Amino acid sequence: TDAPAFTHLVKVAQDALRRNVTFDTLQYSPLRGFVLTDIIIFERDDPSRVFFKADAVSAQVLFPALLQKKLIIPSLRIEAPELVLTRTAPDTWNFSDLIPAAGAQGKPAPVAVLVSGFAVINGRLHLNDAAADTAFNEIFNIPMLKGSVSWDQTLGLAGAIVLPSTNGPLKFATHTGIKSGSFQGAFRIKAFQQPDLGTE
């Protein structure tokens, strides 16, 4: 790992997310592209708690496109990620500060970002609702999630989530217009069927 590049990457990530960020290694592979291992992003208000972590994130980058102020990532793979979403008040989540306020005029992105294809493998989503009348905590397994994203334009997702209540998968495919606010989606739930064991 190139120590100066590694240190700079950590600083950029921490400044952008306003959270403590750690990585184990940063390497480059001709087949996988840039590979980060053991990524951890901590909660903003509680640096001792994990907001996001993943075993590895690999990304291929088309360098010639950078000359045209475009960041094109043909392939992005996130392995064994875990994301913790917590609602702390009726209108407040632990990621609320990452979403620009309605009507806010942010600075334009220095480069246009296009992720042609990304894949999430063996992910887990921890959903906590501390603001509900009865505290809610649930873990969703996400065996597969694939998609593409054009920054400020479109977001497409397809994947499956295992529902704890039925132990069956929720399969989905969605397309969201980020600027227009349009949304299209298709969802299918396969309920878990408990075998009939009969009676004595």
Residue frames as a rotation matrix with the C-alpha (Angstrom) as fourth column:
THR 1
0.571 0.821 0.000 0.00
0.821 -0.571 0.000 0.00
0.000 0.000 -1.000 0.00
ASP 2
-0.322 -0.609 0.725 1.25
0.556 -0.742 -0.376 3.47
0.766 0.282 0.577 -0.94
ALA 3
-0.385 0.148 -0.911 1.23
0.907 -0.120 -0.403 5.23
-0.168 -0.982 -0.088 2.44
PRO 4
-0.897 0.065 -0.437 0.68
-0.057 -0.998 -0.033 8.83
-0.438 -0.005 0.899 1.14
ALA 5
-0.692 0.679 -0.244 -2.11
-0.359 -0.031 0.933 7.72
0.626 0.733 0.266 -1.21
PHE 6
-0.318 0.557 -0.768 -3.67
0.691 0.690 0.215 5.63
0.649 -0.462 -0.604 1.55
THR 7
-0.605 0.025 -0.796 -3.59
0.680 -0.503 -0.533 8.52
-0.413 -0.864 0.287 4.03
HIS 8
-0.922 0.260 -0.287 -5.06
-0.358 -0.854 0.378 10.91
-0.146 0.451 0.880 1.46
LEU 9
-0.552 0.747 -0.371 -7.88
-0.011 0.438 0.899 8.48
0.834 0.500 -0.234 0.63
VAL 10
-0.332 0.395 -0.857 -8.81
0.918 0.345 -0.196 8.12
0.218 -0.852 -0.477 4.30
LYS 11
-0.758 -0.004 -0.652 -8.87
0.297 -0.892 -0.340 11.91
-0.581 -0.451 0.678 4.74
VAL 12
-0.861 0.462 -0.210 -11.03
-0.427 -0.434 0.793 12.43
0.276 0.773 0.571 1.64
ALA 13
-0.376 0.738 -0.560 -13.49
0.383 0.674 0.632 9.79
0.844 0.023 -0.536 2.83
GLN 14
-0.388 0.191 -0.902 -13.67
0.915 -0.041 -0.402 11.23
-0.114 -0.981 -0.159 6.35
ASP 15
-0.888 0.043 -0.458 -14.18
-0.039 -0.999 -0.018 14.79
-0.458 0.002 0.889 5.07
ALA 16
-0.747 0.619 -0.242 -16.93
-0.355 -0.063 0.933 13.69
0.562 0.783 0.267 2.66
LEU 17
-0.121 0.717 -0.687 -18.79
0.406 0.667 0.625 11.51
0.906 -0.204 -0.372 5.16
ARG 18
-0.057 -0.007 0.998 -18.03
-0.708 -0.705 -0.045 13.56
0.704 -0.709 0.035 8.29
ARG 19
0.924 0.277 0.266 -17.32
-0.383 0.693 0.611 10.29
-0.015 -0.666 0.746 10.07
ASN 20
-0.042 -0.947 0.318 -14.26
-0.783 0.229 0.579 8.34
-0.621 -0.225 -0.751 11.13
VAL 21
0.884 0.249 -0.396 -13.21
-0.459 0.625 -0.632 5.91
0.090 0.740 0.666 8.40
THR 22
-0.003 -0.908 0.420 -10.64
-0.683 0.308 0.662 3.13
-0.730 -0.285 -0.621 8.52
PHE 23
0.787 0.101 -0.609 -9.23
-0.533 0.607 -0.589 0.73
0.310 0.788 0.532 5.91
ASP 24
0.695 -0.596 0.403 -6.79
0.093 0.631 0.770 -2.12
-0.713 -0.497 0.494 6.23
THR 25
-0.424 -0.861 0.280 -5.14
0.412 0.092 0.907 -2.23
-0.807 0.500 0.316 2.81
LEU 26
0.639 0.474 -0.606 -5.35
-0.382 -0.488 -0.784 -0.49
-0.667 0.733 -0.131 -0.56
GLN 27
-0.397 -0.757 0.519 -4.06
0.123 0.516 0.848 -2.49
-0.909 0.401 -0.112 -3.51
TYR 28
0.167 0.415 -0.894 -4.36
-0.880 -0.346 -0.325 -2.57
-0.445 0.841 0.307 -7.29
SER 29
-0.317 -0.170 0.933 -5.06
0.160 0.960 0.229 -5.67
-0.935 0.222 -0.278 -9.34
PRO 30
-0.909 -0.048 -0.414 -5.28
-0.381 -0.308 0.872 -5.70
-0.169 0.950 0.261 -13.16
LEU 31
-0.728 0.660 -0.185 -8.34
0.425 0.647 0.634 -7.96
0.538 0.383 -0.751 -12.92
ARG 32
0.021 0.774 -0.633 -10.20
0.997 0.032 0.072 -6.42
0.076 -0.632 -0.771 -9.95
GLY 33
0.345 0.034 0.938 -8.97
0.225 -0.973 -0.047 -2.84
0.911 0.228 -0.344 -10.13
PHE 34
-0.517 -0.468 0.717 -8.49
-0.533 -0.479 -0.698 -0.97
0.670 -0.743 -0.002 -6.86
VAL 35
0.191 0.528 -0.828 -9.21
0.361 0.746 0.559 -3.12
0.913 -0.405 -0.048 -3.83
LEU 36
-0.322 -0.176 0.930 -9.88
-0.760 -0.538 -0.365 -1.83
0.565 -0.824 0.039 -0.31
THR 37
-0.197 0.233 -0.952 -10.10
0.342 0.927 0.156 -4.34
0.919 -0.294 -0.263 2.52
ASP 38
-0.229 0.188 -0.955 -11.70
0.966 0.168 -0.198 -4.23
0.123 -0.968 -0.220 5.96
ILE 39
-0.636 0.107 0.764 -13.52
0.094 -0.972 0.214 -0.93
0.766 0.208 0.608 5.49
ILE 40
-0.191 0.608 -0.771 -15.24
0.982 0.120 -0.149 0.54
0.001 -0.785 -0.619 8.54
ILE 41
-0.505 0.168 0.847 -17.27
0.039 -0.975 0.217 3.76
0.862 0.143 0.486 8.72
PHE 42
-0.743 0.154 -0.651 -18.24
0.669 0.208 -0.713 4.78
0.026 -0.966 -0.258 12.25
GLU 43
0.364 0.931 -0.013 -21.32
0.917 -0.356 0.178 6.63
0.161 -0.077 -0.984 13.48
ARG 44
-0.053 -0.363 0.930 -21.01
0.276 -0.901 -0.335 10.40
0.960 0.239 0.148 13.41
ASP 45
0.371 0.316 0.873 -22.41
-0.629 -0.606 0.486 10.96
0.683 -0.730 -0.026 16.91
ASP 46
0.719 -0.182 0.670 -20.84
-0.499 0.536 0.681 7.84
-0.483 -0.824 0.295 18.45
PRO 47
0.235 -0.713 -0.660 -17.41
-0.928 0.037 -0.371 7.00
0.289 0.700 -0.653 16.96
SER 48
-0.603 -0.451 0.658 -17.36
-0.666 0.739 -0.104 3.75
-0.439 -0.501 -0.746 18.92
ARG 49
0.104 0.755 0.647 -20.30
0.000 0.651 -0.759 2.33
-0.995 0.079 0.068 16.93
VAL 50
-0.830 -0.449 0.331 -20.14
0.258 0.216 0.942 0.99
-0.494 0.867 -0.064 13.39
PHE 51
-0.001 0.792 -0.610 -22.33
-0.596 -0.490 -0.636 2.58
-0.803 0.363 0.473 10.70
PHE 52
0.887 0.206 -0.413 -21.00
-0.460 0.468 -0.755 0.53
0.037 0.859 0.510 7.78
LYS 53
-0.078 -0.948 0.309 -18.36
-0.667 0.280 0.691 -2.12
-0.741 -0.153 -0.653 7.26
ALA 54
0.891 0.292 -0.346 -17.33
-0.453 0.560 -0.694 -4.49
-0.009 0.775 0.632 4.49
ASP 55
0.588 -0.698 0.410 -14.72
0.375 0.684 0.626 -7.19
-0.717 -0.214 0.663 4.00
ALA 56
-0.586 -0.793 0.166 -13.63
0.505 -0.198 0.840 -5.76
-0.633 0.577 0.516 0.66
VAL 57
0.658 0.665 -0.352 -14.59
0.068 -0.519 -0.852 -3.21
-0.750 0.537 -0.387 -1.99
SER 58
-0.451 -0.801 0.393 -13.11
0.517 0.124 0.847 -3.48
-0.727 0.586 0.358 -5.47
ALA 59
0.644 0.647 -0.409 -13.58
0.090 -0.594 -0.799 -1.03
-0.760 0.478 -0.441 -8.33
GLN 60
-0.214 -0.629 0.747 -12.35
0.928 0.108 0.356 -0.78
-0.305 0.770 0.561 -11.89
VAL 61
0.366 0.254 -0.896 -11.84
0.134 -0.966 -0.219 2.76
-0.921 -0.040 -0.387 -13.19
LEU 62
0.490 -0.189 0.851 -11.56
0.869 0.025 -0.495 4.05
0.073 0.982 0.176 -16.77
PHE 63
-0.076 -0.636 -0.768 -8.70
0.685 -0.593 0.423 6.50
-0.725 -0.493 0.481 -16.38
PRO 64
-0.789 -0.255 0.559 -9.01
0.601 -0.514 0.613 8.23
0.131 0.819 0.558 -19.82
ALA 65
0.154 0.945 0.287 -12.49
0.740 -0.303 0.600 9.44
0.655 0.120 -0.746 -18.84
LEU 66
0.287 -0.101 -0.953 -10.98
0.849 -0.434 0.302 11.45
-0.444 -0.895 -0.039 -15.98
LEU 67
-0.788 -0.615 0.020 -9.51
0.536 -0.670 0.514 13.84
-0.303 0.416 0.857 -18.57
GLN 68
-0.573 0.681 0.456 -13.12
0.186 -0.434 0.882 14.72
0.798 0.590 0.122 -19.50
LYS 69
-0.760 0.212 0.615 -14.09
-0.637 -0.429 -0.640 15.19
0.128 -0.878 0.461 -15.85
LYS 70
0.441 0.852 -0.282 -15.94
-0.748 0.523 0.409 11.89
0.496 0.031 0.868 -15.79
LEU 71
-0.585 -0.524 0.619 -15.48
-0.769 0.601 -0.218 9.09
-0.258 -0.603 -0.755 -13.28
ILE 72
0.364 0.676 -0.641 -16.62
-0.831 0.547 0.105 5.92
0.421 0.494 0.760 -15.02
ILE 73
-0.517 -0.428 0.742 -16.56
-0.747 0.649 -0.146 2.71
-0.419 -0.629 -0.655 -12.97
PRO 74
-0.291 0.418 -0.861 -17.46
-0.710 0.509 0.487 -0.31
0.641 0.753 0.148 -15.14
SER 75
0.227 0.317 -0.921 -17.44
0.268 0.889 0.372 -2.66
0.936 -0.332 0.117 -12.17
LEU 76
-0.372 -0.255 0.893 -17.89
-0.778 -0.439 -0.450 -2.15
0.506 -0.862 -0.035 -8.43
ARG 77
0.145 0.351 -0.925 -18.07
0.157 0.915 0.372 -5.13
0.977 -0.199 0.078 -6.06
ILE 78
-0.177 -0.108 0.978 -18.83
-0.884 -0.419 -0.206 -4.92
0.432 -0.902 -0.021 -2.33
GLU 79
-0.196 -0.017 -0.980 -18.21
0.022 1.000 -0.022 -8.10
0.980 -0.026 -0.196 -0.35
ALA 80
-0.104 0.255 -0.961 -19.95
0.872 0.487 0.035 -8.99
0.477 -0.835 -0.273 2.93
PRO 81
-0.703 -0.129 0.700 -21.10
-0.077 -0.964 -0.255 -5.47
0.707 -0.233 0.667 3.80
GLU 82
-0.187 0.683 -0.706 -23.12
0.974 0.223 -0.042 -4.60
0.129 -0.695 -0.707 6.90
LEU 83
-0.656 0.085 0.750 -25.12
0.059 -0.985 0.163 -1.37
0.753 0.151 0.641 7.16
VAL 84
-0.517 0.456 -0.725 -26.76
0.847 0.147 -0.512 -0.14
-0.127 -0.878 -0.462 10.37
LEU 85
-0.533 0.452 0.715 -29.74
0.096 -0.808 0.582 2.19
0.841 0.378 0.387 9.90
THR 86
-0.535 0.283 -0.796 -31.13
0.844 0.140 -0.517 3.74
-0.035 -0.949 -0.314 13.08
ARG 87
0.010 0.606 0.795 -34.05
0.287 -0.764 0.578 6.11
0.958 0.223 -0.182 13.51
THR 88
-0.731 -0.412 -0.544 -33.43
0.632 -0.109 -0.767 8.27
0.256 -0.905 0.340 16.55
ALA 89
-0.616 0.619 -0.487 -36.39
-0.111 -0.681 -0.724 10.66
-0.780 -0.392 0.488 16.18
PRO 90
0.344 0.878 0.333 -39.54
0.227 0.266 -0.937 10.78
-0.911 0.398 -0.108 14.02
ASP 91
0.998 0.041 -0.039 -37.74
-0.024 -0.310 -0.950 12.58
-0.051 0.950 -0.308 11.19
THR 92
0.357 -0.933 0.038 -34.14
-0.934 -0.357 0.013 11.76
0.001 -0.041 -0.999 12.02
TRP 93
0.978 -0.179 -0.104 -31.97
0.167 0.979 -0.115 8.81
0.123 0.095 0.988 11.00
ASN 94
0.477 -0.868 -0.136 -28.30
0.227 -0.028 0.973 8.17
-0.849 -0.495 0.184 11.55
PHE 95
-0.399 -0.594 0.699 -27.72
0.862 0.018 0.507 9.05
-0.314 0.804 0.505 7.88
SER 96
0.621 0.784 0.002 -29.91
0.738 -0.585 -0.336 12.19
-0.262 0.211 -0.942 7.77
ASP 97
0.437 -0.511 -0.740 -26.89
-0.116 -0.848 0.517 14.50
-0.892 -0.140 -0.430 7.72
LEU 98
-0.599 -0.698 0.393 -25.71
0.266 0.290 0.920 12.87
-0.755 0.655 0.012 4.48
ILE 99
-0.101 0.673 0.733 -28.87
0.995 0.073 0.070 13.96
-0.007 0.736 -0.677 2.61
PRO 100
-0.934 -0.253 0.251 -28.96
0.276 -0.959 0.059 17.59
0.226 0.124 0.966 1.41
ALA 101
-0.501 0.781 -0.373 -31.84
0.269 -0.270 -0.925 19.63
-0.823 -0.564 -0.075 2.82
ALA 102
0.156 0.666 0.729 -34.76
0.953 0.091 -0.287 20.27
-0.258 0.740 -0.621 0.48
GLY 103
0.939 0.256 0.231 -34.05
0.328 -0.869 -0.369 23.31
0.106 0.423 -0.900 -1.68
ALA 104
0.491 -0.827 -0.274 -30.41
-0.007 -0.318 0.948 23.44
-0.871 -0.464 -0.162 -0.66
GLN 105
0.939 -0.263 -0.220 -28.07
-0.267 -0.159 -0.951 24.54
0.215 0.952 -0.220 -3.42
GLY 106
0.629 -0.744 0.227 -25.01
0.208 0.442 0.873 22.37
-0.749 -0.502 0.432 -3.06
LYS 107
-0.079 -0.753 -0.654 -21.79
-0.724 -0.407 0.556 22.72
-0.685 0.517 -0.513 -5.01
PRO 108
0.759 0.326 -0.564 -21.84
-0.642 0.521 -0.562 20.91
0.111 0.789 0.605 -8.34
ALA 109
0.760 -0.488 0.428 -19.91
0.225 0.817 0.531 17.66
-0.609 -0.307 0.731 -8.39
PRO 110
0.068 -0.818 -0.571 -16.35
-0.592 -0.493 0.637 18.19
-0.803 0.295 -0.518 -9.69
VAL 111
-0.889 -0.308 -0.338 -16.77
-0.455 0.514 0.728 15.14
-0.050 0.801 -0.597 -11.94
ALA 112
0.225 0.942 -0.249 -19.71
-0.950 0.269 0.158 13.25
0.216 0.201 0.955 -13.41
VAL 113
-0.643 -0.431 0.634 -19.95
-0.636 0.761 -0.128 9.78
-0.427 -0.485 -0.763 -11.86
LEU 114
0.358 0.714 -0.601 -21.22
-0.887 0.462 0.021 6.70
0.293 0.526 0.799 -13.67
VAL 115
-0.546 -0.409 0.731 -21.17
-0.606 0.796 -0.007 3.22
-0.579 -0.447 -0.682 -12.15
SER 116
-0.409 0.372 -0.833 -22.08
-0.809 0.275 0.520 0.90
0.422 0.887 0.188 -15.01
GLY 117
0.426 0.570 -0.702 -22.56
-0.138 0.808 0.573 -2.07
0.894 -0.148 0.423 -12.74
PHE 118
-0.479 -0.571 0.667 -22.18
-0.796 -0.037 -0.604 -2.81
0.369 -0.820 -0.437 -9.06
ALA 119
0.212 0.483 -0.850 -22.79
-0.012 0.871 0.492 -5.93
0.977 -0.094 0.191 -7.02
VAL 120
-0.122 -0.154 0.980 -23.32
-0.975 -0.164 -0.147 -6.45
0.184 -0.974 -0.130 -3.31
ILE 121
-0.051 -0.006 -0.999 -22.54
-0.180 0.984 0.003 -9.99
0.982 0.180 -0.051 -2.17
ASN 122
-0.010 0.099 -0.995 -23.75
0.774 0.631 0.055 -11.50
0.634 -0.769 -0.082 1.13
GLY 123
-0.656 -0.188 0.731 -24.80
-0.139 -0.922 -0.362 -8.24
0.742 -0.339 0.579 2.73
ARG 124
-0.275 0.590 -0.759 -26.70
0.939 0.335 -0.079 -7.58
0.208 -0.735 -0.646 5.95
LEU 125
-0.377 0.269 0.887 -28.95
-0.058 -0.962 0.267 -4.67
0.925 0.049 0.378 6.88
HIS 126
-0.608 0.177 -0.774 -29.50
0.793 0.189 -0.579 -3.85
0.043 -0.966 -0.256 10.55
LEU 127
-0.311 0.603 0.735 -32.68
0.114 -0.744 0.658 -1.78
0.944 0.288 0.163 10.97
ASN 128
-0.580 0.060 -0.812 -33.25
0.814 0.066 -0.577 -0.13
0.019 -0.996 -0.088 14.34
ASP 129
-0.111 0.608 0.786 -36.13
0.198 -0.762 0.617 2.17
0.974 0.224 -0.036 15.22
ALA 130
-0.701 -0.233 -0.674 -35.54
0.693 -0.002 -0.721 3.77
0.166 -0.973 0.163 18.60
ALA 131
-0.931 0.361 0.061 -38.21
-0.365 -0.927 -0.091 6.42
0.023 -0.107 0.994 17.93
ALA 132
-0.324 0.852 -0.411 -41.14
-0.117 0.396 0.911 3.97
0.939 0.344 -0.029 17.70
ASP 133
0.388 0.561 0.731 -43.51
-0.824 -0.143 0.548 3.42
0.412 -0.815 0.407 20.61
THR 134
0.827 -0.233 0.512 -42.03
-0.089 0.845 0.528 -0.06
-0.555 -0.482 0.678 20.83
ALA 135
0.004 -0.922 -0.386 -38.36
-0.781 -0.244 0.574 -0.28
-0.624 0.299 -0.722 19.90
PHE 136
0.946 0.316 0.076 -37.85
-0.170 0.682 -0.711 -2.24
-0.277 0.660 0.699 16.69
ASN 137
-0.093 -0.990 -0.104 -34.70
-0.811 0.014 0.585 -4.15
-0.578 0.139 -0.804 15.77
GLU 138
0.814 0.354 0.462 -34.38
-0.034 0.821 -0.570 -6.46
-0.580 0.448 0.680 12.81
ILE 139
-0.325 -0.932 -0.159 -31.65
-0.432 -0.003 0.902 -7.91
-0.841 0.362 -0.402 10.62
PHE 140
0.821 0.558 -0.120 -32.19
-0.320 0.275 -0.906 -8.50
-0.472 0.783 0.405 6.89
ASN 141
-0.164 -0.850 0.500 -29.86
0.235 0.459 0.857 -10.75
-0.958 0.258 0.124 4.92
ILE 142
0.657 0.279 -0.700 -29.16
-0.552 -0.453 -0.700 -9.55
-0.513 0.847 -0.143 1.37
PRO 143
0.350 -0.555 0.755 -27.65
0.388 0.819 0.423 -12.43
-0.853 0.145 0.502 -0.59
MET 144
-0.448 -0.477 0.756 -27.51
0.877 -0.070 0.476 -10.45
-0.174 0.876 0.450 -3.82
LEU 145
0.564 0.557 -0.610 -27.94
0.328 -0.829 -0.453 -6.87
-0.758 0.056 -0.650 -4.96
LYS 146
-0.430 -0.679 0.595 -26.99
0.846 -0.073 0.528 -5.56
-0.316 0.731 0.606 -8.39
GLY 147
0.649 0.716 -0.258 -27.45
0.568 -0.681 -0.462 -2.21
-0.507 0.153 -0.848 -10.02
SER 148
-0.300 -0.687 0.662 -26.12
0.900 -0.434 -0.042 0.85
0.316 0.583 0.748 -11.78
VAL 149
0.484 0.435 -0.759 -26.04
0.685 -0.729 0.019 4.53
-0.545 -0.529 -0.651 -10.93
SER 150
-0.171 -0.455 0.874 -25.48
0.760 -0.625 -0.177 7.78
0.627 0.634 0.453 -12.78
TRP 151
-0.596 -0.130 -0.792 -24.83
0.756 -0.425 -0.499 10.46
-0.271 -0.896 0.351 -10.19
ASP 152
-0.623 0.458 -0.634 -27.72
-0.196 -0.876 -0.440 12.98
-0.757 -0.150 0.636 -10.02
GLN 153
-0.595 0.406 -0.693 -29.48
-0.779 -0.080 0.622 11.15
0.197 0.910 0.364 -12.87
THR 154
0.443 0.776 -0.449 -30.67
-0.654 0.623 0.430 7.55
0.614 0.103 0.783 -12.40
LEU 155
-0.559 -0.516 0.648 -30.37
-0.806 0.523 -0.279 4.65
-0.195 -0.678 -0.708 -9.99
GLY 156
0.317 0.625 -0.714 -31.26
-0.712 0.654 0.256 1.11
0.626 0.427 0.652 -10.98
LEU 157
-0.509 -0.438 0.741 -31.38
-0.836 0.457 -0.304 -1.78
-0.206 -0.774 -0.599 -8.52
ALA 158
0.438 0.622 -0.649 -32.20
-0.608 0.737 0.297 -5.48
0.663 0.264 0.701 -8.66
GLY 159
-0.675 -0.737 0.039 -31.74
-0.517 0.435 -0.737 -8.03
0.526 -0.518 -0.674 -5.94
ALA 160
0.235 0.708 -0.666 -33.18
0.183 0.640 0.746 -10.11
0.955 -0.297 0.021 -3.15
ILE 161
-0.503 -0.272 0.820 -33.69
-0.740 -0.355 -0.572 -9.62
0.447 -0.894 -0.023 0.59
VAL 162
-0.524 0.307 -0.794 -34.48
0.412 0.908 0.079 -12.47
0.746 -0.285 -0.602 2.96
LEU 163
0.004 0.641 0.767 -37.48
-0.565 -0.632 0.531 -11.46
0.825 -0.436 0.360 5.10
PRO 164
-0.876 -0.421 0.233 -37.07
-0.414 0.413 -0.811 -12.56
0.245 -0.807 -0.536 8.74
SER 165
-0.276 0.852 0.444 -40.82
-0.838 0.013 -0.546 -13.00
-0.471 -0.523 0.710 9.25
THR 166
0.776 0.622 -0.101 -41.19
-0.575 0.633 -0.519 -15.61
-0.259 0.461 0.849 6.51
ASN 167
-0.022 -0.900 0.435 -37.58
-0.155 0.433 0.888 -16.65
-0.988 -0.048 -0.149 5.85
GLY 168
0.364 0.203 0.909 -38.51
0.833 0.366 -0.415 -16.16
-0.416 0.908 -0.036 2.22
PRO 169
-0.663 -0.749 -0.016 -36.93
0.650 -0.585 0.484 -13.82
-0.372 0.311 0.875 -0.32
LEU 170
0.592 0.658 -0.466 -38.30
0.243 -0.697 -0.674 -10.48
-0.768 0.286 -0.573 -1.47
LYS 171
-0.363 -0.686 0.630 -37.08
0.842 0.047 0.537 -10.09
-0.398 0.726 0.561 -5.02
PHE 172
0.568 0.555 -0.608 -37.19
0.332 -0.830 -0.448 -6.64
-0.753 0.052 -0.655 -6.59
ALA 173
-0.387 -0.637 0.667 -36.19
0.922 -0.248 0.299 -4.49
-0.025 0.730 0.683 -9.52
THR 174
0.545 0.559 -0.625 -36.43
0.592 -0.785 -0.185 -0.70
-0.594 -0.269 -0.758 -9.39
HIS 175
-0.300 -0.587 0.752 -35.53
0.887 -0.463 -0.008 2.35
0.353 0.664 0.659 -11.45
THR 176
0.431 0.388 -0.815 -35.35
0.743 -0.665 0.076 5.79
-0.512 -0.638 -0.575 -9.86
GLY 177
0.250 -0.316 0.915 -34.93
0.623 -0.671 -0.402 9.15
0.741 0.670 0.028 -11.57
ILE 178
-0.274 -0.445 -0.853 -32.81
0.960 -0.185 -0.212 11.03
-0.064 -0.876 0.478 -9.05
LYS 179
-0.990 -0.120 -0.077 -33.45
0.112 -0.989 0.099 14.50
-0.088 0.089 0.992 -10.49
SER 180
-0.577 0.817 0.021 -37.01
-0.323 -0.252 0.912 13.94
0.750 0.519 0.409 -11.67
GLY 181
-0.602 0.331 0.727 -38.12
-0.746 0.091 -0.660 12.02
-0.285 -0.939 0.192 -8.59
SER 182
0.308 0.730 -0.610 -39.72
-0.872 0.474 0.127 9.31
0.382 0.493 0.782 -10.72
PHE 183
-0.549 -0.440 0.711 -39.85
-0.707 0.698 -0.113 5.73
-0.447 -0.565 -0.694 -9.47
GLN 184
0.379 0.607 -0.698 -40.70
-0.802 0.592 0.079 2.39
0.461 0.530 0.712 -11.07
GLY 185
-0.598 -0.620 0.508 -40.48
-0.794 0.543 -0.274 -0.93
-0.106 -0.567 -0.817 -9.30
ALA 186
0.338 0.636 -0.694 -41.51
-0.551 0.731 0.402 -4.55
0.763 0.247 0.598 -9.36
PHE 187
-0.470 -0.436 0.768 -41.56
-0.883 0.233 -0.408 -6.71
-0.001 -0.869 -0.494 -6.24
ARG 188
0.315 0.549 -0.774 -42.20
-0.444 0.806 0.391 -10.39
0.839 0.220 0.498 -5.66
ILE 189
-0.210 -0.313 0.926 -42.32
-0.974 0.143 -0.173 -12.20
-0.078 -0.939 -0.336 -2.32
LYS 190
-0.035 0.140 -0.989 -41.89
-0.256 0.956 0.145 -15.95
0.966 0.258 0.003 -2.01
ALA 191
0.405 0.273 0.873 -43.30
-0.891 -0.097 0.444 -17.00
0.206 -0.957 0.204 1.34
PHE 192
-0.740 -0.672 -0.013 -41.61
-0.624 0.695 -0.358 -19.71
0.250 -0.257 -0.934 3.33
GLN 193
0.360 0.875 -0.323 -43.74
-0.671 0.483 0.562 -22.84
0.648 0.015 0.762 3.46
GLN 194
-0.360 -0.446 0.820 -43.30
-0.899 0.399 -0.178 -24.88
-0.248 -0.801 -0.545 6.62
PRO 195
-0.671 0.080 -0.737 -43.49
-0.367 0.828 0.424 -28.60
0.644 0.555 -0.527 5.77
ASP 196
0.394 0.864 0.314 -46.49
-0.832 0.189 0.522 -30.55
0.391 -0.467 0.793 7.02
LEU 197
-0.670 -0.736 0.092 -45.03
-0.682 0.562 -0.469 -32.93
0.294 -0.377 -0.878 9.58
GLY 198
-0.148 0.710 -0.688 -48.37
0.011 0.697 0.717 -34.60
0.989 0.098 -0.111 10.22
THR 199
-0.039 0.192 0.981 -49.84
-0.958 -0.285 0.018 -35.44
0.283 -0.939 0.195 13.61
GLU 200
-0.924 -0.298 -0.240 -49.63
-0.206 0.916 -0.344 -38.49
0.322 -0.268 -0.908 15.78
